[in-house]
């Protein structure tokens, strides 16, 4: 996300910060950056910020890019033409296209190339399209997008031509005239800026020039000259120019500031000794910056930094300009004595000002929006800053229990008074450690020390202290702490008992006494804290559980029968930890319990209590909960821990965490050292003093960081920069690179070390992983696939940029796992199978051919041999028939039968041999055979036999030998029956080819017969039987005027010839 978008999200918050702090004057947290932090050199001549949010700094020894924690330095590398042309970088520009330009002090201009991390060079040359000096002194882009270059020898305008997405640049010289005929084309240009009136202001060492920047005029623009010579400016040497929010132009010189006002261009000079200013530090101005809030920042040659607030600017010239010192939490000498030569206002976090110094490195000034007031008690007469308990009374006194006695700090005059318990009691004490401190409704103080309780009050500015008696005191254990109940009573907590102050008798009396022998024998047991809730119930924390003494409708609880709650390891709805440190109640009267290991909220559901637990996983700063205070205005809980403060929403999540960097006394606080004043101010004590604040004045920074995935480091440590992939947001990785590291950054400069990150790799993870402040994540042995890596980041106050950044990472599979490989393997297998199939088919065809060859030879041999033998039989029978005499006439019928049988057998075997012949396997051949039979059968019978022609295509339709034999025999049977029984005169045979079948049809015009199912003969049954054997349909019907027999062979019974 670009920073100009982020500004819109934080505008209102920034305004709230400004107005809430303006009455007291804005304070800043000053963070210096030097060589020790990675800055390449301590002279920071210019500072800019790129579109991603990185800060760039020009120094004498390299160009620096900063992400909040790390500096990347670009230097001139001899023999590397892609490196920057000189280490001595002087000026920087981020143009409207997001490009970074770097001008050097001695070797020309450079344009940064993000994809290669290198630079394009532009250097002085001869000709109209070149600039004449390698000393680059200023860079500026005007409202039209034109870039202007100031050099040691004049002003140049950059003309850019774009062709096929590639830019070429030429440099046009702009003449500057002081008087007609007098030019200073080769003079030193120091600064360039523009105003809201489309005027370009050029500062030189010979005065100030104003130019029109209307690009419609290709000639040199009209120039107006301002200088000391014509009594218009304070000095010839112009070193800084800035335009304030009113449109006035501020000109910084060696002799003060000249302000050119519109309309009329009135000029007023502001100098250290002039009456139109207050507290101006010096006259020699090196740099100027007008912030987005209208404040004007001034950098001096040797007097550091000052600021003139917008309110003062708006009142001028009627009122003097008020120059303010920069107020910081800790003094920083360079801010008041250094040479401030450059400024930049952060574009991500509004109000952060970056300052560059001549010899002091860089400083970022962070507006303090968290009004934590910390007293480290450096002037304490007890010489300690350890706070064990504290209370604020209505007279503006803060009472501090320490490890060396009681301190009374008067906030009105910052004075201390002390109370040493050991000097008061007659019995003497072992030290002056204060273990508990409370006040009653009359501002009287009660505190514990050792095994004694004391009372203090202030009269006439004197502290009067006395010991308070304890009734029947047989327990000599130390006072652990004291509590002020909501009933107005004062309670004291000791190891085995809780005491209550009798206000009438003025003594503490036992209220709750531990008399369980098992607990008393437990050397680790003790009472730790006490709280009375809204309903009057008493909650008592111990070292081994939580006790509840309920009212149950009585005037007071039964203090002999507590209900005790414990931690159970297997029950997540039990206490998180049974070592109780503190108890409090929120605005909705829910009870919260702080333990040695986390936070617990007690939920009362229909009279049954359930425990909801929270820890660092829910955003707590630490799991050791020392104290909890409720802010009734917001309903938030403020929790002191062993690692700072946490602001916690009662809905169950941390809003923000704070530590010593936010102004706390330290990160470690103490038990019982917490107090809420009547005006809502919260106090927390720790090991190095105490911190107080009004929660409404703790303004969290709502500006989210800019988030960027910067690079991917492959398994072989190859670093892949992602600049070239930002448009597609996708990168392909080879399978061998499936283990890699993703580097990312969240750019937010309030406290970069506290920026937090969360990531997930969609396709591998479903939930966000919270990575703390780590800016890298490793993935190992990812399977091939397309993943979406997402990262989001929060600033130091927990405000997340939920959009974050994303990249598609496509881990390509190895070749042997690609679809092409699978297709190739499939094709190979298919080829092998096809080859095997072809081989088997060829083998079968060879076998079929061999069988057919054998069939053919067998049929021929059988035909010749059997035909010969049958002919001989028939011939011998005829001879015998002729030779027999009359006496043997009875043999003639037998011989006729032999002759007839041999003939029949000949024809039958002829049909069988025909069926076996592989050359006669087509439908065409079958039809021809039936036709030949019909012609032969009806010849010389007086019955006309007609047969139609058929297509030659039927030669390609092959029928099996069995099928053609049965079909032949069926129609021989039908024709025989027609000849013998039909008395027909005409018969007809035809073959019909239809889409799904081949139909053989025979019909006659005979007498017909009745199809009643009872008169069908053996022949007809034989016909139907043969048809069913070959899965053919047979239909024989007669209507008295002839008979029709139709046989259908389905295509399934046929095949095409190969």
FIMAR-648020 format. One record per residue (C-alpha): residue in one letter; x, y, z. Coordinates in steps of 0.5 Angstrom, whole numbers, plus 500, padded with zeros to 3 digits. Layout:
BEGIN
aXYZ/...
//
This chain:
BEGIN
x500500500/x503507498/x504512503/x499517500/x493512502/x495511509/x495518510/x488519509/x487513514/x490517520/x488524518/x483525524/x487521529/x493525527/x489532528/x487529535/x494528537/x496535535/x490538539/x491534545/x498536546/x498543543/x496546550/x502543553/x507544547/x509538542/x514534545/x518529541/x522522542/x528524538/x532517535/x539518532/x542514527/x549514526/x555510524/x554505530/x547504527/x549502520/x549509517/x555510512/x557517514/x555522518/x553528513/x546527511/x545532505/x538530503/x533525505/x527522501/x522517502/x520512496/x513510494/x514503499/x516507505/x523506505/x527512507/x533514503/x539519505/x545522501/x551522505/x559523503/x560516503/x554513499/x547513498/x543509504/x536506504/x533505511/x527500513/x527502520/x532497523/x537496517/x541501512/x542498505/x548502502/x549503495/x557505493/x561507487/x564500485/x570501481/x569497474/x562496476/x558500471/x551499474/x554502481/x552509483/x557514479/x560517486/x560516493/x559523495/x551524494/x548530495/x541531493/x535526492/x528526488/x523521488/x519523482/x511522480/x513515477/x516513483/x523513481/x529515485/x534520482/x541521486/x545527484/x552527486/x557532488/x562531483/x560525478/x553527475/x546524476/x544517477/x537514476/x536508481/x534501477/x530497482/x530490478/x538490478/x539495484/x543499480/x543506477/x543509470/x548515469/x547522466/x554526466/x556532463/x558533456/x558537450/x552539446/x545542447/x542536450/x547535456/x548539462/x555542463/x557540470/x557534474/x556538480/x548536482/x546541487/x538541487/x533536484/x525538483/x519536480/x514541478/x506540478/x507538471/x511532472/x517536469/x524535473/x529540474/x536540475/x540545479/x548544477/x554548479/x554551472/x546553471/x539550471/x537545466/x530542465/x529534463/x525532457/x523525457/x521521451/x517515452/x517509446/x516502447/x516503454/x523505454/x525513456/x530517453/x532523457/x535530454/x537536458/x535543456/x539549459/x534555462/x538562462/x537566468/x538573467/x539578473/x539584468/x537585460/x543582457/x546580463/x546572464/x549568469/x547561466/x553558469/x552560476/x551555482/x544553483/x543552490/x535550491/x529549487/x522549489/x515551486/x509554489/x501554488/x501559483/x505555478/x512559479/x518555480/x523558485/x531558484/x536559489/x543561487/x549564490/x547570486/x540571489/x533568488/x529567481/x522566479/x520562473/x514560470/x513553469/x508553463/x510548458/x506550453/x511555452/x518552449/x522558449/x526560456/x521562461/x520569464/x525570470/x524575476/x530576480/x531578487/x537579491/x541583496/x543588490/x536590488/x535591496/x529585496/x533580500/x537579506/x543576502/x546574495/x546566498/x540563498/x540556501/x533554503/x526555500/x519553503/x512555501/x508555507/x500553507/x498560506/x502560500/x508565502/x515563500/x520563505/x527564503/x533562508/x539565507/x546566511/x543573514/x536571516/x529569513/x526573507/x518571507/x515573500/x507574501/x502574496/x499578493/x503584491/x510580493/x511584499/x518581502/x519582510/x526580513/x526576519/x532576523/x535574530/x535581532/x528584529/x522585532/x518581528/x520574531/x521571538/x527567540/x530566533/x536562534/x541564529/x541568522/x544563518/x539558515/x541552512/x534548511/x527549511/x521545511/x513546511/x510540515/x503538512/x500541519/x503548517/x509548522/x515551519/x521547521/x528551520/x535548520/x541553522/x548552520/x550551527/x544552532/x540546530/x533546529/x527550531/x520550529/x515556528/x508553529/x502554524/x498558529/x504563529/x505563522/x497565521/x498571526/x504574522/x505579521/x501583526/x504578531/x512576531/x513569529/x515565535/x521560534/x520554538/x526549541/x524542539/x522539546/x525532547/x524527552/x531526553/x536532551/x540531544/x545536543/x545536535/x538539535/x540545539/x548546536/x548542530/x548544522/x541542520/x542541513/x536537510/x529535512/x523530511/x516529513/x514522514/x509520509/x507514513/x506516520/x504524520/x508528524/x515524524/x520529522/x527527519/x533531520/x539531517/x546534520/x552536517/x556532522/x551529526/x548523522/x540523522/x535524527/x528522527/x523526531/x517522533/x511526536/x509524543/x502522543/x502518549/x502522555/x505517560/x508521566/x514518570/x517519576/x524516577/x525519584/x532521582/x532526588/x528522593/x532523600/x531515601/x536514595/x531509592/x526508586/x523502588/x516503589/x512497592/x505501594/x503508592/x497512593/x495519591/x491523596/x486529594/x491534596/x496532590/x500528594/x503522592/x505517597/x510512595/x511505599/x519503598/x524498600/x527504605/x521507608/x515511606/x515517601/x510523601/x511527594/x508533593/x506534586/x505542587/x512543589/x516537587/x518536594/x519530598/x517528606/x519521609/x516516614/x521511617/x516506621/x522503624/x523510628/x516510630/x514503633/x517502640/x518494639/x523496633/x522493626/x527489621/x528494616/x523499613/x520496607/x513498606/x508492604/x501495603/x499502602/x491505602/x487511604/x480512607/x475516606/x478522610/x485522606/x488518612/x494513610/x494506612/x501502611/x504496613/x511495615/x514488617/x508485622/x506492624/x500497621/x501504621/x497510620/x499517617/x496524616/x498531614/x497537618/x500543617/x504540612/x507535617/x506528617/x503525623/x504517624/x502512629/x502505630/x495501629/x494496634/x492489632/x487485636/x489479640/x495478635/x498471635/x500471628/x507475627/x507474620/x509480615/x503484613/x503482605/x498488603/x492492605/x486494601/x480499601/x474495600/x468498597/x464498603/x469504606/x473499611/x480498611/x483491610/x490488612/x492481609/x497477612/x499470611/x494466615/x489471616/x485477614/x484483618/x479489618/x479495621/x474497627/x474505626/x471506633/x476502637/x481504632/x484497632/x485491626/x481485628/x481478625/x476477619/x478471616/x483466619/x486460616/x485454620/x485448616/x491444618/x493442612/x494449609/x498451615/x503446614/x503447607/x509452607/x508455601/x500457603/x499465604/x493470603/x495474597/x489479596/x482481598/x477485594/x469486595/x465486589/x459490587/x454485590/x458485597/x461478596/x469478598/x474475594/x480472597/x486470593/x491465596/x497462593/x493456592/x487458589/x481463589/x476463595/x469466595/x465468601/x458470598/x453474601/x447470599/x442475601/x445475608/x448482611/x455479611/x458473608/x459466612/x467467613/x467460615/x465457609/x468459603/x467457596/x474455593/x476455586/x483451583/x487450577/x486443574/x491442568/x485438564/x480443565/x481449560/x475452564/x478452571/x483458573/x489459569/x494459575/x492458582/x497463585/x493469585/x496476585/x490481584/x483481583/x479487580/x472488577/x470491571/x465496569/x460491568/x461488574/x465482572/x471479576/x478479573/x483475577/x491476575/x495470577/x503468576/x501465569/x496469566/x489473566/x482470568/x475473567/x470470571/x463469568/x457468572/x452464568/x445462571/x449462578/x454457575/x461460575/x466459569/x473461568/x475464561/x483465561/x487470557/x495470556/x500473551/x497469546/x491474546/x496480546/x498480553/x505483554/x507478559/x503473563/x505475570/x499480572/x502484578/x496489578/x489491574/x486497574/x479499571/x478505566/x471507567/x471512561/x473507556/x471500560/x478498558/x483494563/x490497564/x494491567/x501491569/x506485568/x513483568/x514486561/x510493561/x503495561/x497492557/x491496555/x486490555/x479490552/x474486557/x471483550/x478479551/x483482547/x489486548/x488493545/x495496545/x502494549/x507499552/x514499555/x520503557/x520506550/x513509551/x515513557/x514508562/x519507569/x521500566/x518494563/x518491570/x512493575/x511490582/x505487586/x500491589/x503498586/x497500583/x492506584/x486509581/x485517583/x479520584/x480524577/x481517573/x489518573/x492511574/x498510577/x503504577/x509503581/x515499579/x523497580/x525504577/x519509580/x512510578/x508512572/x502516572/x497517566/x490519564/x488513559/x484518555/x491522553/x494515551/x493516544/x495510540/x498511533/x492509528/x497509522/x498502519/x505500516/x507500509/x508492508/x512490502/x515483501/x522484499/x525478496/x526470496/x532467498/x532460495/x535454498/x542455495/x542462498/x541465492/x537472493/x531473488/x529481489/x522481487/x522488484/x521486477/x515481479/x511487483/x506488477/x504480476/x505479483/x507472481/x514468481/x515461479/x520457483/x524450480/x522444484/x529444487/x528451490/x522448494/x525450500/x526458501/x526464505/x521470504/x523476507/x518482508/x518489512/x513493515/x515500514/x513504520/x518509524/x515510531/x518504534/x520499528/x523494533/x516493536/x512492529/x509486529/x508481523/x503475521/x503471515/x500465512/x501461506/x495459502/x495452500/x499450505/x496454511/x489456513/x490460519/x495466520/x501465524/x503471528/x511472528/x512477533/x517482530/x521477525/x521479518/x522473515/x519466514/x522459512/x518454508/x521447507/x520442502/x514444499/x510440494/x509442487/x503447487/x501454487/x501458493/x499465495/x503468501/x500473505/x503478510/x500483514/x504488519/x502492525/x505498528/x508499535/x501500538/x498494534/x494498529/x495493523/x495494515/x490488514/x491489507/x498487507/x502484501/x501478497/x505474492/x503468488/x509463489/x508457484/x513451485/x513448479/x513440479/x519436477/x519434469/x517427471/x511430475/x508434470/x502433465/x506433459/x510427462/x504424464/x501425457/x508422454/x508416459/x501415457/x502416450/x508411450/x504406454/x498407449/x504406443/x506400447/x499397448/x497399441/x504395438/x502389442/x495389440/x497390433/x502384434/x497380437/x492382431/x497380426/x499374429/x491372429/x491374422/x496370420/x493364424/x486366421/x490366414/x493359415/x486357417/x483359411/x489357407/x488350410/x480351409/x481352402/x486347401/x481342405/x475344401/x479343395/x481336396/x475334400/x471336394/x475333389/x476327393/x469326395/x466328389/x470323385/x468317390/x461319390/x461319382/x464312382/x459310387/x453313382/x457310376/x457303379/x450303381/x448305374/x452300371/x449295376/x442297374/x443296367/x446289368/x441286373/x435282370/x428281370/x429276376/x432282380/x428287378/x426288386/x434291386/x432297382/x429301387/x435300392/x440302387/x435308385/x436310392/x443309392/x444313386/x439319389/x443318396/x450319393/x447325389/x444328395/x450327399/x454330393/x450336394/x450337401/x458336401/x458341396/x454346400/x459344406/x465345402/x462352400/x461354407/x468352409/x471356403/x474363406/x474366399/x466366399/x465369406/x461375404/x454377404/x455378396/x457371396/x452368400/x446371396/x450369390/x450362392/x442362394/x441365387/x444359384/x441354388/x434357386/x436358379/x438350379/x432348383/x426351379/x429350372/x425346368/x419346373/x415351370/x416356376/x419362374/x425364379/x427371379/x433374383/x435381383/x442384383/x446386389/x451392390/x458390390/x459393396/x456387400/x463384398/x466388404/x461385409/x463378412/x459373415/x462367419/x462360416/x457358421/x452363419/x452363412/x451355412/x445356416/x442362412/x443358406/x440351409/x434356411/x433358404/x434352401/x428349406/x424355404/x425354396/x424346397/x417347401/x415352396/x416348390/x413342393/x407345396/x405352394/x403350387/x406357385/x408360378/x412365380/x418366385/x422372387/x429372391/x432379393/x437382398/x435389402/x441393405/x438397411/x442401416/x442396422/x441390418/x441386411/x435382409/x434376405/x427376402/x424370398/x416370396/x412366391/x405367389/x402360391/x396357395/x400359402/x398356408/x395358415/x399360421/x395358427/x401355431/x398348430/x399346423/x407348422/x411342420/x418340421/x421344416/x418350419/x421349426/x427347423/x428354419/x426357426/x431353430/x437355425/x435362425/x435362433/x442359433/x445365429/x441370432/x437372426/x430374425/x426370421/x419372419/x414367415/x407369413/x402367408/x395371407/x392366402/x395369396/x403367397/x408366402/x413371404/x420369408/x424374411/x431373414/x434379418/x442379419/x443384424/x450388423/x453385429/x453378426/x457382420/x464385420/x468389414/x473386410/x480388412/
//
